[in-house]
Amino acid sequence: SWQLLHDTVLLLKESGNAAMQEGAVTVAAYRYDKAIQYCATAFTSYPNSKIEFVKSQQDSIIHHDGHVTQWVPLLKVLINTRLNLAMAMLKPQLSDPQGAAEQSSQALHELRPFVIEQGKVMIGRKRDQVVRAAEPVETFREAKTLQAKAYFRLGTAQYASQDFASAVKSFEHSIKSTTAASENGKPGTLVLRRLAEAKREYAKKKRRHRKKFKSMLGEDEEEQEEEEEEEKAAHRTTTTNAAESKTPEAAAKSGGD
């Protein structure tokens, strides 16, 4: 039954969490992967199952363009397990950012029908087909919270792969999802810091590519002069800010509320 499948998957997920807390990352990843395999029994359109409760679910997925359209506990456990597996894959013991990105992307795919518009479940290439128009508001909020987590995992995997441009976009999406999840939703300091780091690394990468391109054209000396001027300007700004921070007016502004 659904309940037995849910309880089995949840047990595997929780045992994976326990292994992670003990530092047994490989064991945790194995248990998460096993839980996902059990979920696949119900949430894939093939192979066609002969078990009635699974077959009806598979028929529904086929009918809805490969999407699960019921916000059921088993789906939430599956998505959380994927994101936990992604986290494990990003640990040094496994160091598999590509695998982490795949799990995060799959979680985002599974969340899509529930995060397009509050109160509705929607599918379609243009996200304009309404499957259900009276979905509880809590579904949207829960799904948006998981979406923020999934984009954060994806951005972290992309950063580890040095795909900084994609990482910036994913972290920005994570922040937007957090904001949309509730009226007072605010992004955490970690995602803000990761976004800043990704932007900084992306800017460095662009400068290196630009320098390499100009070097090929024999313009490396001009580029070096520009960088020296930028460094001098940055130094002047830093010196000025440091001097201003010593004035009574600046000291007053920097005080607490």
C-alpha positions, 0 to 999 in steps of 0.5 A, spaced: 500 500 500 501 507 499 502 507 507 507 501 507 511 504 501 511 511 504 514 508 511 519 504 508 522 510 504 522 514 510 525 509 514 531 509 509 531 516 508 532 517 516 537 512 516 541 516 511 540 522 515 543 518 521 549 516 517 550 523 515 550 525 522 556 520 524 560 522 518 558 516 514 557 519 507 558 513 503 553 509 507 548 515 507 548 516 500 547 508 499 541 509 503 538 515 500 539 512 493 535 506 495 530 510 498 529 513 491 529 507 488 523 505 492 519 511 490 521 510 483 516 504 483 510 509 484 513 515 480 515 513 474 511 511 468 515 505 466 516 499 467 508 498 467 506 495 474 501 490 475 500 492 482 493 496 481 495 502 486 502 503 482 499 502 475 493 508 477 499 512 479 503 511 473 497 512 468 496 519 471 503 521 470 503 519 463 496 523 462 500 529 465 506 530 461 510 526 466 508 529 472 506 527 479 500 532 480 498 530 487 502 533 493 502 527 497 507 525 503 511 520 499 512 525 493 515 530 499 519 525 502 522 523 495 524 530 493 527 531 500 531 525 499 534 527 493 536 533 496 539 530 501 543 525 496 545 531 493 548 534 499 552 528 500 554 528 493 557 534 494 561 532 500 569 531 499 568 523 500 564 523 494 565 529 490 560 528 485 557 535 483 554 532 476 550 527 480 548 532 485 546 537 479 542 531 476 538 530 483 537 537 484 534 538 477 530 532 478 527 535 484 525 541 481 522 537 475 518 534 480 516 541 484 514 544 477 506 543 477 506 546 484 510 552 484 507 556 478 501 559 481 499 559 488 492 555 489 493 552 482 497 545 480 499 547 473 503 543 467 505 544 460 510 547 456 508 554 457 505 552 464 498 554 462 494 547 463 491 548 470 490 541 473 487 543 479 484 550 481 483 549 488 489 547 491 491 549 498 495 555 499 500 551 504 502 546 498 505 552 494 508 555 500 511 548 502 513 547 494 516 553 494 521 552 500 523 546 497 524 549 490 529 554 494 533 548 497 533 545 490 536 551 487 541 552 492 543 545 492 544 546 484 547 552 485 552 549 489 553 543 485 554 548 479 559 552 483 563 546 484 564 545 477 566 552 476 560 553 472 559 560 475 554 563 471 549 558 472 551 558 479 549 565 480 542 564 476 541 558 481 542 562 487 538 568 485 532 563 483 533 560 490 532 567 493 526 568 489 523 562 491 524 563 499 521 570 498 515 567 495 514 562 500 511 566 505 510 574 506 516 575 510 520 570 507 528 572 507 534 569 504 539 566 509 546 569 510 549 562 507 545 563 500 547 570 500 554 569 501 554 563 496 551 568 491 556 573 492 562 568 491 559 566 485 559 573 482 566 574 484 568 568 481 564 569 475 567 576 474 574 573 475 573 568 469 570 573 465 577 578 466 581 572 465 578 570 458 578 577 456 585 578 458 587 571 454 583 574 448 586 580 448 593 577 449 592 573 442 590 580 439 597 583 442 593 587 446 596 584 453 600 590 455 594 595 454 590 590 458 595 590 464 595 597 464 587 597 465 588 592 471 593 596 474 589 603 474 583 599 476 587 596 482 590 603 484 582 606 484 580 600 488 586 602 493 584 609 493 577 608 495 579 603 500 584 608 503 578 614 503 573 609 506 578 608 512 579 615 513 572 617 513 571 611 518 575 615 523 571 621 523 566 623 528 561 623 523 562 616 520 563 613 527 556 616 529 553 613 523 556 606 524 553 605 531 548 601 533 540 602 533 
